[in-house]
């Protein structure tokens, strides 16, 4: 069983890989061989490897076809009207089509088609022009044929290949043909994934995708919205008149921005000019689409609030503060109230009338960093205002190579299938690779670059299954629910990894296969492996070293800090705004993907995570515990030679006390040099054992994946509540014991126990006199020899100081 467990744990480990990256093509390999003249398709399958800036991925070759436009097309022979033209690009059994235009003689498409090297099945590329309205008959109008052996090669930074006009020809038996009316403007070239046309191109790998799903399979880069903290200081209000006369109003202010609602406290005093001076904090994003809505309300009853006044303010009205020193000028804003003015012709009429005014001091805080992710995995620490940014200290390059051993995520045509894509998030930049259709070993070979402003940050890379390919239900990879009436399909999680940049050596390429580990209600499961190539390049070593002496966050977080509760609420609002904005992009980066990448559920209770954190804390004290056990063995003379050496060291340090600190630092220096030989050779990865995921109880997992509020049955909730009470009871006991020891320490001089305080005070007096007249070396020698005395001179009973301390009183006996 132990061997099986070790083999199972080994399956979750990081693995070294040796991909052929960039310039690492081995000599004599088939890739870089020069093509023979007249070799047909071999001219681009076996050509020399061109130079490229994509040096962290394995080069992939594509045949690109850009269909620009057509002109002088013939009329429809049946109707005599202009045809409905579209273009079909065919290479072997793979073909892609442009969109069609209704009755257009000179259509323009400007679409790019990319055929992968591994999918080539022909020596000729055929481009057909067809008429969509010729139903039930040959809609063929004309074609252009290219010999693949004659197609030129282009690699950026070469200029784009200029498209050319090609006259259409029609077959008249065999391969001979003659020119017909009409011309197509085309550009055909051979390139790699570094080509500018690659992200927007139609790919033969996704030839089965139709309709709206085409956009969802392309690679894209996204930018998070620029987030600001909106600080609204509600100072006071004037001339607040309650709707019901004869009662003192209980007034509070409610502020709303989008779906964020905050309230001030209720002024308890009976006054028409209430004063609060309270700060309300919101998260807003550029461009400012929402408005700040302030309402003054009267708490009539616990379930009823009367509206006394309202004002709606655009966010562009407020100034942007870049430091804590500028004083923000306060302003008065008139409130408007909709009150019942009377009845006309039996109907209630509502009129707009002046009610009162409110005094506000509001600004957009640009010196803070708006956190949209957990502080443990933060990827950006820059303030909002670009004027406060410092120059980058490095460049992060990530090559997303491939994945292996992915698990089937859905059923398609009666068998398992996976349509995988990757999402990487660092700083404000998100990237999404193209979707590889119907494969458990997708190959992306896409490289991305980020500027690094702080090495103490984390990049997160997730793998997902695309369930929005169109043309079917969720099980078939479609974008809707089965039958069209259920909830929309969600992109399924496959796994994610995190890499902390500070753990990477600069200018070194890390090539590893990272395990994709997913924690599901059924338990932990390996979903496959993700192969990456990562390089962190330092631009300025002096600036990077200087960063280690600076605060992690902008200085406003320390000069005017937020409370923990405020930070949690603001982070949750920021994550919602980022998910909403990215979900409006085209193609959208869906909410479930953004929330998974940002760890939106990291604050939820988890028994498994609590156990993992507890044992992490225990492991921190393992070194101190080992040192204490070693010192106890020395004191009890378990090893006579070691104890003798410790006595000699004690005498040396007592005789030469100036050597104590140099000895300590020299010892740490030697330990550091010794550990350098065993330094980690690869970045850290998800650890199932440390996460307590391998031995977790199924019910604890079910509790972790439960909704909030809970959706489980009542008896299950009772059982979990009792379990939580048991765990909390033990924690309560530990916290109480810690408080008791601290209160005993305080009671030494508090005279809560007059006899104990009297003894301790006289002991302090005697100790002061003895230490004054006795040299420090003698005192240190006596104390050291007493601690290291032989077991023959030791008693098994507790020491006198311990007995005295345990008898001291605490405030525990005052608790109910």
Secondary structure, DSSP 4 states (H G I P E B T S, - for coil): -HHHHHHHHHTTS-EE-----TT-PPTT-STTPPPPTT-TTHHHHS------S--SS---EEEEEEEEEEESPPBPTTT-SBP-EEEEEEETTEEEE----SS-SS-EEEEEEEEEGGG---SEEEEEEEETT-TTS--EEEEEEEEGGG--B--TTSPPPPPEEEEEEEE-STT-EEEEEEEEEEEEEEEETTSTTTTTSEEGGGTT--GGGGGGGS-EEEEPPPEEEEEEEEEEEE----SSTTS---EEEEEEETTEEEEPPPP-S--SS-EEEEEEEEEEESS--SEEEEEEEEEEETTEEEEEEEEEEEGGGSEEE-SSSSPPPPEEEEEEEEEEEEEETTEEEEEEEEEEEEEEEEEEE-SS----S-GGG------SSGGGPPPP-EEEEEEEEEEESPPP-EEETTEEE--EEEEEEETTEEEEPPPBTT-SS-EEEEEEEEEES-SS-EEEEEEEE----SSSBGGGT-SB-GGGTSPPP-PEEEEEEEEEGGGSPBT-EEEEEEEEEEEETTEEEEEEEEEEEEEEEES-HHHHHHHTTS-SS-THHHHSPPPHHHHHHHHHHHHHHHHHHHTTSSS---HHHHHHHTTTTTTS--HHHHHHHHHHHHHHTHHHHHHHHHHHHHHTTSSHHHHHHHHHHHHHHHHTTTHHHHHHHHHHHHHHHHHHTT--SS-----TTTTT-SS--HHHHHHHT--SS--S-HHHHHHHHHHHHHHHHHHHHHHHHHHHHHHHHHTTTT-SSHHHHHHHHHHHHHHHHHHHHS-HHHHHHHHHHHHT--GGG--SSPPHHHHHHHTS--GGGG--
